[in-house]
């Protein structure tokens, strides 16, 4: 393939890619729970889906928790589903310092 044809093909592909939007979702604080931890926090209550997320099969649940640390509390931290093999808390850098 000659250089001009290659450059033309690359330009065409890049132009097509620029025309397609890339979905992006941002959440400044949320938790993922294992089945064991979920049952400990919400015994006997099934997860209630509130809203589907951009990632297929992922959703924000109705359930929220309050995270308590040495400097205070973060209230209404949303649970994201489905349940995972391990629990994980995700907070913003700002929240981590307050």
C-alpha positions in Angstrom: 0.0 0.0 0.0 1.5 3.3 -1.0 1.9 6.2 1.5 -0.8 8.4 0.1 -3.4 5.7 0.1 -2.5 4.8 3.7 -2.8 8.4 4.8 -6.1 8.8 3.0 -7.5 5.6 4.6 -6.4 6.7 8.1 -8.0 10.1 7.6 -11.2 8.5 6.5 -11.3 6.2 9.5 -10.5 9.0 11.9 -13.2 11.3 10.4 -15.8 8.5 10.9 -14.7 7.9 14.5 -15.0 11.6 15.3 -18.6 11.7 14.1 -19.7 8.9 16.5 -20.3 10.1 20.1 -18.6 8.2 22.9 -21.0 7.7 25.8 -19.5 8.7 29.2 -20.9 8.4 32.6 -19.4 9.9 35.8 -20.1 9.1 39.4 -18.2 10.8 42.1 -19.1 8.2 44.8 -20.6 4.8 44.8 -20.1 1.2 46.1 -20.0 -2.2 44.7 -20.9 -5.0 47.1 -20.3 -8.8 47.3 -23.4 -10.9 48.0 -22.1 -11.6 51.5 -21.6 -7.9 52.3 -25.0 -7.0 50.7 -26.8 -9.5 52.9 -25.0 -8.1 55.9 -26.1 -4.6 55.1 -29.6 -5.3 53.7 -30.7 -8.6 55.2 -33.6 -10.3 53.4 -34.1 -7.4 50.9 -33.5 -7.9 47.2 -31.6 -5.2 45.2 -34.0 -2.7 43.6 -32.9 -1.3 40.3 -33.3 2.4 40.1 -31.7 3.3 36.8 -29.7 1.5 34.1 -26.2 2.7 33.5 -24.4 3.1 30.2 -22.5 -0.1 30.6 -24.7 -3.1 29.6 -26.0 -5.0 32.5 -25.0 -2.4 35.1 -27.4 -0.3 37.1 -27.7 2.1 40.0 -29.7 0.5 42.8 -32.3 2.2 45.1 -30.1 1.2 48.1 -27.7 3.7 49.5 -25.3 3.6 52.5 -23.6 6.1 54.7 -19.8 5.8 54.8 -18.3 6.8 58.2 -14.7 7.7 58.6 -12.5 9.6 61.1 -13.3 12.9 59.5 -17.1 12.5 59.1 -19.8 10.9 57.0 -20.7 10.6 53.3 -24.4 10.1 53.1 -26.5 8.5 50.3 -23.6 6.7 48.6 -25.3 4.7 45.8 -25.0 1.0 45.4 -24.2 -0.1 41.8 -25.3 -3.5 40.7 -25.1 -6.3 40.0 -23.3 -7.8 43.0 -19.6 -8.5 42.6 -17.1 -11.1 43.9 -15.5 -8.4 46.1 -16.8 -5.2 47.7 -15.3 -1.9 46.7 -15.9 1.8 47.6 -15.2 4.5 45.0 -15.1 8.1 46.1 -13.7 11.3 44.6 -10.3 12.6 45.7 -12.1 15.6 47.3 -14.3 13.2 49.4 -11.2 11.2 50.4 -9.7 14.4 52.0 -12.8 15.7 53.8 
